[in-house]
């Protein structure tokens, strides 16, 4: 910007020496924003688009480039912005600069001060920025909010990006005013209670897929284990033993033998914690005793494990379709055909092999289809449209159907060579046999739990019944009190 322009007021009435009164449209509340950075600008754009009057308070309003803020936004000093705002003032600056606003304490008294800042690190143990702001401005009503919405999302509007705005405050009236404002901007307010929740809200944007860490790690470890096992059994040992060069299998074939094993075991891990929880409840004879922490966490990660299983199964399907496109497949087929011609074999049709391949492919396709259905219903928008019974039917009923089909797919695949000694080179069983162990245990466990004697007892426990050793003995004719629920009703 040329130097001369700096002296020209951006707006006719924004001369800070003699500021005119703030123009306001009847019925349009004026919102103040302190700070003229990225967030302030995006917020101003959204507020103006939603019919609010906006006054931006800057340390130096003349320095703001013309056209940066939308038409109608008043660019003033910080004090004028605070005085000009009807009720709500946003603090759109970094928390380390909050103390520089101390001079505005009187002007901000009784006003709603919205803290939009984000935390810079997790679990710092320090008071939140909003709590510090409330200490600095004891006469203002501090509300935490908007920080989970980025400047970009604010400008894009509620049609794109995240819609939820997490809010908390110790003043219910002020929170209600901000909730209303959030709605008018087209977002969805989520009230998280008092200012004590502000630390969690500030840290929310710092989390990197929090529920995914454990499941991704487990899936990765399973992948490394099965890949390493395949590499050892089919590539390294044959090479060291008799110089057979199978290294070409590493990028595609070995990966494709690993993926279904990972998918199957991960799917079993989705249903195993439910069985463990049921066994614990049956053994304890009550549902009012807490599960161990690891089981609680495992139960909460079933959706992520299921989606990772779906990912591996989907990738396995694509890899399998590409197997015949490989050069190696072409050469192998040609060599086999040549050997057959040389041996004078005219018909290589083997009825048993035909059935085997058709059956395992069909079970695999059906299993993947059911898994896809499960993955779709785990989307919040789809899951929310189902009632509890429908959701349980899909996630549990269809889930076990997917597990059964996947087990059948694997069994049909290996039916003829699982019992041949050739399948155990170096005494190492094929990977699909290892992958079947856990899913079969889960399936058998589920069948056992379906026995009427266990099902009825479990249903009774989940409705609140307790075995006699958990009921308190009546002492001196005292009535028996019921233990308060502590944990999951249904698993
Ligand atoms: P920014 O572009 O750096 O703007 C900060 C503004 O603070 C400056 O433009 C400045 O405006 C003002 N300010 C007031 N006193 C100051 C001082 N003593 N020193 C320096 N600047 C001072 O930052 P921002 O991206 O708008 O972020 C502002 C707040 O919004 C932060 O707390 C951030 O955590 C939060 N936030 C930002 C986003 C985002 O996407 N950007 C998303 C969520 C939350 P004047 O020069 O006009 O006074």
Boltz pocket constraint, residues with backbone or C-beta under 6 A from the ligand:
constraints:
  - pocket:
      binder: B
      contacts: [[A, 34], [A, 35], [A, 36], [A, 37], [A, 38], [A, 39], [A, 40], [A, 57], [A, 58], [A, 59], [A, 60], [A, 91], [A, 92], [A, 93], [A, 94], [A, 95], [A, 97], [A, 100], [A, 116], [A, 117], [A, 118], [A, 146], [A, 147], [A, 148], [A, 149], [A, 150], [A, 151], [A, 152]]
      max_distance: 6.0
